[in-house]
């Protein structure tokens, strides 16, 4: 999965997360990461999204845990 399609998918998930129920975190598995620069680029893009509070990376499993900001009800 290339970076653009990955970010498009994440954006779509975050847009649909604006329903009444709040999602507090999302776990994303990114396959095909070959170097730390790839994971750093994804990390930087995820953190630049307005609804993202923090991102935790596990390079052993290529997993990004995205913690979302709480919105007032």
N, CA, C and O atoms as CSV, one atom per row, in Angstrom:
chain,resi,resn,atom,element,x,y,z
A,1,UNK,N,N,0.862,-1.160,0.000
A,1,UNK,CA,C,0.000,0.000,0.000
A,1,UNK,C,C,0.912,1.227,0.000
A,1,UNK,O,O,1.808,1.350,0.835
A,2,UNK,N,N,0.678,2.100,-0.917
A,2,UNK,CA,C,1.529,3.284,-0.949
A,2,UNK,C,C,1.016,4.331,0.041
A,2,UNK,O,O,-0.088,4.212,0.573
A,3,UNK,N,N,1.815,5.329,0.272
A,3,UNK,CA,C,1.530,6.331,1.300
A,3,UNK,C,C,0.247,7.106,1.016
A,3,UNK,O,O,-0.519,7.392,1.936
A,4,UNK,N,N,0.008,7.446,-0.246
A,4,UNK,CA,C,-1.192,8.232,-0.577
A,4,UNK,C,C,-2.467,7.451,-0.300
A,4,UNK,O,O,-3.411,7.995,0.272
A,5,UNK,N,N,-2.508,6.181,-0.698
A,5,UNK,CA,C,-3.722,5.399,-0.462
A,5,UNK,C,C,-3.905,5.127,1.028
A,5,UNK,O,O,-5.031,5.078,1.522
A,6,UNK,N,N,-2.801,4.954,1.735
A,6,UNK,CA,C,-2.860,4.758,3.180
A,6,UNK,C,C,-3.464,5.981,3.864
A,6,UNK,O,O,-4.360,5.849,4.698
A,7,UNK,N,N,-2.977,7.169,3.513
A,7,UNK,CA,C,-3.484,8.394,4.124
A,7,UNK,C,C,-4.920,8.677,3.711
A,7,UNK,O,O,-5.699,9.198,4.509
A,8,UNK,N,N,-5.284,8.342,2.472
A,8,UNK,CA,C,-6.670,8.513,2.032
A,8,UNK,C,C,-7.599,7.628,2.856
A,8,UNK,O,O,-8.665,8.069,3.286
A,9,UNK,N,N,-7.191,6.380,3.075
A,9,UNK,CA,C,-8.001,5.460,3.863
A,9,UNK,C,C,-8.144,5.957,5.293
A,9,UNK,O,O,-9.234,5.917,5.864
A,10,UNK,N,N,-7.044,6.424,5.871
A,10,UNK,CA,C,-7.102,6.939,7.234
A,10,UNK,C,C,-7.999,8.165,7.325
A,10,UNK,O,O,-8.774,8.298,8.272
A,11,UNK,N,N,-7.900,9.056,6.355
A,11,UNK,CA,C,-8.737,10.251,6.344
A,11,UNK,C,C,-10.210,9.869,6.252
A,11,UNK,O,O,-11.050,10.458,6.932
A,12,UNK,N,N,-10.522,8.890,5.416
A,12,UNK,CA,C,-11.907,8.438,5.293
A,12,UNK,C,C,-12.414,7.883,6.621
A,12,UNK,O,O,-13.554,8.140,7.008
A,13,UNK,N,N,-11.575,7.129,7.316
A,13,UNK,CA,C,-11.965,6.585,8.620
A,13,UNK,C,C,-12.215,7.714,9.607
A,13,UNK,O,O,-13.194,7.685,10.353
A,14,UNK,N,N,-11.334,8.711,9.614
A,14,UNK,CA,C,-11.492,9.819,10.554
A,14,UNK,C,C,-12.712,10.672,10.233
A,14,UNK,O,O,-13.354,11.191,11.146
A,15,UNK,N,N,-13.042,10.825,8.963
A,15,UNK,CA,C,-14.221,11.599,8.581
A,15,UNK,C,C,-15.483,10.900,9.065
A,15,UNK,O,O,-16.386,11.541,9.601
A,16,UNK,N,N,-15.544,9.584,8.876
A,16,UNK,CA,C,-16.728,8.851,9.298
A,16,UNK,C,C,-16.770,8.659,10.810
A,16,UNK,O,O,-17.798,8.249,11.349
A,17,UNK,N,N,-15.677,8.945,11.497
A,17,UNK,CA,C,-15.647,8.828,12.953
A,17,UNK,C,C,-16.325,10.018,13.621
A,17,UNK,O,O,-16.406,10.062,14.848
A,18,UNK,N,N,-16.808,10.972,12.854
A,18,UNK,CA,C,-17.461,12.147,13.413
A,18,UNK,C,C,-18.913,11.893,13.797
A,18,UNK,O,O,-19.661,12.846,14.014
A,19,UNK,N,N,-19.322,10.663,13.884
A,19,UNK,CA,C,-20.681,10.337,14.305
A,19,UNK,C,C,-20.804,10.597,15.808
A,19,UNK,O,O,-19.868,11.102,16.428
A,20,UNK,N,N,-21.947,10.255,16.391
A,20,UNK,CA,C,-22.165,10.498,17.812
A,20,UNK,C,C,-21.207,9.714,18.700
A,20,UNK,O,O,-20.733,10.236,19.709
A,21,UNK,N,N,-20.922,8.490,18.344
A,21,UNK,CA,C,-19.983,7.696,19.125
A,21,UNK,C,C,-18.566,8.155,18.813
A,21,UNK,O,O,-18.220,8.412,17.660
A,22,UNK,N,N,-17.762,8.254,19.850
A,22,UNK,CA,C,-16.393,8.708,19.638
A,22,UNK,C,C,-15.436,7.528,19.641
A,22,UNK,O,O,-15.531,6.630,20.478
A,23,UNK,N,N,-14.533,7.547,18.708
A,23,UNK,CA,C,-13.479,6.548,18.639
A,23,UNK,C,C,-12.258,7.161,19.302
A,23,UNK,O,O,-11.861,8.277,18.968
A,24,UNK,N,N,-11.660,6.437,20.243
A,24,UNK,CA,C,-10.529,7.001,20.972
A,24,UNK,C,C,-9.187,6.629,20.358
A,24,UNK,O,O,-8.209,7.360,20.513
A,25,UNK,N,N,-9.135,5.486,19.657
A,25,UNK,CA,C,-7.877,5.111,19.019
A,25,UNK,C,C,-8.147,4.211,17.826
A,25,UNK,O,O,-9.192,3.569,17.721
A,26,UNK,N,N,-7.172,4.189,16.935
A,26,UNK,CA,C,-7.242,3.325,15.758
A,26,UNK,C,C,-5.901,2.632,15.614
A,26,UNK,O,O,-4.854,3.264,15.752
A,27,UNK,N,N,-5.926,1.337,15.337
A,27,UNK,CA,C,-4.700,0.575,15.127
A,27,UNK,C,C,-4.572,0.284,13.640
A,27,UNK,O,O,-5.454,-0.321,13.033
A,28,UNK,N,N,-3.467,0.721,13.069
A,28,UNK,CA,C,-3.255,0.595,11.632
A,28,UNK,C,C,-2.020,-0.258,11.395
A,28,UNK,O,O,-0.959,0.007,11.959
A,29,UNK,N,N,-2.158,-1.280,10.563
A,29,UNK,CA,C,-1.021,-2.113,10.186
A,29,UNK,C,C,-0.601,-1.708,8.787
A,29,UNK,O,O,-1.397,-1.758,7.850
A,30,UNK,N,N,0.653,-1.306,8.650
A,30,UNK,CA,C,1.190,-0.871,7.357
A,30,UNK,C,C,2.195,-1.915,6.874
A,30,UNK,O,O,3.258,-2.089,7.471
A,31,UNK,N,N,1.854,-2.597,5.804
A,31,UNK,CA,C,2.770,-3.591,5.257
A,31,UNK,C,C,3.697,-2.938,4.246
A,31,UNK,O,O,3.363,-1.915,3.648
A,32,UNK,N,N,4.848,-3.534,4.065
A,32,UNK,CA,C,5.776,-3.055,3.052
A,32,UNK,C,C,6.719,-1.969,3.516
A,32,UNK,O,O,7.405,-1.362,2.693
A,33,UNK,N,N,6.776,-1.702,4.817
A,33,UNK,CA,C,7.727,-0.707,5.309
A,33,UNK,C,C,9.124,-1.319,5.255
A,33,UNK,O,O,9.379,-2.353,5.872
A,34,UNK,N,N,10.012,-0.685,4.525
A,34,UNK,CA,C,11.344,-1.256,4.341
A,34,UNK,C,C,12.426,-0.516,5.108
A,34,UNK,O,O,13.534,-1.032,5.255
A,35,UNK,N,N,12.132,0.673,5.599
A,35,UNK,CA,C,13.157,1.424,6.323
A,35,UNK,C,C,12.486,2.345,7.335
A,35,UNK,O,O,11.272,2.548,7.316
A,36,UNK,N,N,13.308,2.890,8.210
A,36,UNK,CA,C,12.761,3.783,9.235
A,36,UNK,C,C,12.249,5.086,8.633
A,36,UNK,O,O,11.391,5.744,9.222
A,37,UNK,N,N,12.769,5.468,7.462
A,37,UNK,CA,C,12.282,6.696,6.819
A,37,UNK,C,C,10.820,6.551,6.400
A,37,UNK,O,O,10.058,7.516,6.454
A,38,UNK,N,N,10.429,5.345,5.983
A,38,UNK,CA,C,9.027,5.104,5.614
A,38,UNK,C,C,8.123,5.291,6.831
A,38,UNK,O,O,7.113,5.991,6.759
A,39,UNK,N,N,8.487,4.666,7.942
A,39,UNK,CA,C,7.657,4.782,9.140
A,39,UNK,C,C,7.669,6.208,9.680
A,39,UNK,O,O,6.656,6.675,10.201
A,40,UNK,N,N,8.786,6.899,9.566
A,40,UNK,CA,C,8.839,8.298,10.007
A,40,UNK,C,C,7.948,9.188,9.149
A,40,UNK,O,O,7.306,10.104,9.664
A,41,UNK,N,N,7.903,8.927,7.849
A,41,UNK,CA,C,7.044,9.719,6.960
A,41,UNK,C,C,5.570,9.514,7.307
A,41,UNK,O,O,4.799,10.473,7.345
A,42,UNK,N,N,5.182,8.268,7.559
A,42,UNK,CA,C,3.793,7.984,7.930
A,42,UNK,C,C,3.479,8.614,9.285
A,42,UNK,O,O,2.419,9.212,9.468
A,43,UNK,N,N,4.403,8.479,10.230
A,43,UNK,CA,C,4.221,9.071,11.557
A,43,UNK,C,C,4.022,10.580,11.456
A,43,UNK,O,O,3.133,11.133,12.103
A,44,UNK,N,N,4.832,11.240,10.657
A,44,UNK,CA,C,4.736,12.694,10.492
A,44,UNK,C,C,3.388,13.088,9.888
A,44,UNK,O,O,2.767,14.053,10.332
A,45,UNK,N,N,2.938,12.347,8.879
A,45,UNK,CA,C,1.657,12.654,8.242
A,45,UNK,C,C,0.489,12.407,9.194
A,45,UNK,O,O,-0.463,13.186,9.227
A,46,UNK,N,N,0.561,11.328,9.965
A,46,UNK,CA,C,-0.510,11.052,10.923
A,46,UNK,C,C,-0.598,12.147,11.977
A,46,UNK,O,O,-1.692,12.600,12.313
A,47,UNK,N,N,0.547,12.574,12.499
A,47,UNK,CA,C,0.555,13.609,13.532
A,47,UNK,C,C,0.088,14.960,13.007
A,47,UNK,O,O,-0.339,15.814,13.784
A,48,UNK,N,N,0.168,15.160,11.693
A,48,UNK,CA,C,-0.261,16.444,11.134
A,48,UNK,C,C,-1.782,16.554,11.012
A,48,UNK,O,O,-2.299,17.648,10.788
A,49,UNK,N,N,-2.498,15.455,11.155
A,49,UNK,CA,C,-3.960,15.482,11.086
A,49,UNK,C,C,-4.523,16.154,12.335
A,49,UNK,O,O,-4.016,15.946,13.437
A,50,UNK,N,N,-5.556,16.947,12.165
A,50,UNK,CA,C,-6.072,17.768,13.265
A,50,UNK,C,C,-6.686,16.954,14.400
A,50,UNK,O,O,-6.632,17.386,15.551
A,51,UNK,N,N,-7.258,15.809,14.117
A,51,UNK,CA,C,-7.929,15.024,15.152
A,51,UNK,C,C,-7.007,14.042,15.860
A,51,UNK,O,O,-7.452,13.327,16.758
A,52,UNK,N,N,-5.742,13.990,15.482
A,52,UNK,CA,C,-4.803,13.036,16.067
A,52,UNK,C,C,-4.114,13.672,17.268
A,52,UNK,O,O,-3.547,14.761,17.178
A,53,UNK,N,N,-4.178,12.960,18.402
A,53,UNK,CA,C,-3.524,13.421,19.623
A,53,UNK,C,C,-2.093,12.900,19.701
A,53,UNK,O,O,-1.166,13.665,19.969
A,54,UNK,N,N,-1.908,11.588,19.464
A,54,UNK,CA,C,-0.570,11.005,19.507
A,54,UNK,C,C,-0.539,9.744,18.652
A,54,UNK,O,O,-1.574,9.171,18.312
A,55,UNK,N,N,0.681,9.331,18.316
A,55,UNK,CA,C,0.886,8.132,17.506
A,55,UNK,C,C,1.964,7.295,18.175
A,55,UNK,O,O,3.029,7.804,18.526
A,56,UNK,N,N,1.682,6.002,18.351
A,56,UNK,CA,C,2.656,5.071,18.910
A,56,UNK,C,C,2.999,4.064,17.820
A,56,UNK,O,O,2.112,3.446,17.232
A,57,UNK,N,N,4.301,3.903,17.554
A,57,UNK,CA,C,4.758,3.017,16.484
A,57,UNK,C,C,5.381,1.769,17.088
A,57,UNK,O,O,6.171,1.855,18.029
A,58,UNK,N,N,5.021,0.599,16.544
A,58,UNK,CA,C,5.689,-0.657,16.879
A,58,UNK,C,C,6.318,-1.180,15.594
A,58,UNK,O,O,5.623,-1.729,14.740
A,59,UNK,N,N,7.636,-1.011,15.454
A,59,UNK,CA,C,8.316,-1.399,14.219
A,59,UNK,C,C,8.399,-2.911,14.046
A,59,UNK,O,O,8.576,-3.392,12.926
A,60,UNK,N,N,8.275,-3.673,15.140
A,60,UNK,CA,C,8.313,-5.133,15.026
A,60,UNK,C,C,7.088,-5.672,14.305
A,60,UNK,O,O,7.175,-6.659,13.573
A,61,UNK,N,N,5.951,-5.027,14.511
A,61,UNK,CA,C,4.708,-5.491,13.890
A,61,UNK,C,C,4.206,-4.544,12.811
A,61,UNK,O,O,3.138,-4.769,12.242
A,62,UNK,N,N,4.968,-3.476,12.517
A,62,UNK,CA,C,4.562,-2.450,11.541
A,62,UNK,C,C,3.187,-1.878,11.876
A,62,UNK,O,O,2.353,-1.674,10.994
A,63,UNK,N,N,2.970,-1.625,13.150
A,63,UNK,CA,C,1.682,-1.147,13.634
A,63,UNK,C,C,1.790,0.291,14.125
A,63,UNK,O,O,2.742,0.661,14.813
A,64,UNK,N,N,0.801,1.087,13.761
A,64,UNK,CA,C,0.673,2.458,14.237
A,64,UNK,C,C,-0.606,2.526,15.062
A,64,UNK,O,O,-1.691,2.254,14.548
A,65,UNK,N,N,-0.486,2.886,16.332
A,65,UNK,CA,C,-1.665,3.089,17.168
A,65,UNK,C,C,-1.888,4.596,17.243
A,65,UNK,O,O,-1.074,5.333,17.799
A,66,UNK,N,N,-2.999,5.034,16.676
A,66,UNK,CA,C,-3.316,6.454,16.588
A,66,UNK,C,C,-4.341,6.783,17.669
A,66,UNK,O,O,-5.457,6.264,17.659
A,67,UNK,N,N,-3.954,7.648,18.597
A,67,UNK,CA,C,-4.859,8.105,19.654
A,67,UNK,C,C,-5.482,9.413,19.190
A,67,UNK,O,O,-4.784,10.363,18.834
A,68,UNK,N,N,-6.806,9.442,19.201
A,68,UNK,CA,C,-7.539,10.602,18.703
A,68,UNK,C,C,-7.904,11.554,19.833
A,68,UNK,O,O,-8.088,11.141,20.978
A,69,UNK,N,N,-8.005,12.826,19.494
A,69,UNK,CA,C,-8.409,13.840,20.467
A,69,UNK,C,C,-9.880,13.652,20.812
A,69,UNK,O,O,-10.692,13.290,19.961
A,70,UNK,N,N,-10.205,13.904,22.066
A,70,UNK,CA,C,-11.607,13.843,22.482
A,70,UNK,C,C,-12.290,15.130,22.070
A,70,UNK,O,O,-11.763,16.225,22.269
A,71,UNK,N,N,-13.466,14.979,21.495
A,71,UNK,CA,C,-14.243,16.142,21.075
A,71,UNK,C,C,-15.343,16.390,22.092
A,71,UNK,O,O,-15.931,15.443,22.615
A,72,UNK,N,N,-15.623,17.650,22.375
A,72,UNK,CA,C,-16.727,17.939,23.298
A,72,UNK,C,C,-18.052,17.489,22.692
A,72,UNK,O,O,-18.286,17.630,21.491
A,73,UNK,N,N,-18.902,16.952,23.540
A,73,UNK,CA,C,-20.199,16.455,23.048
A,73,UNK,C,C,-21.200,17.541,22.909
A,73,UNK,O,O,-22.336,17.287,22.508
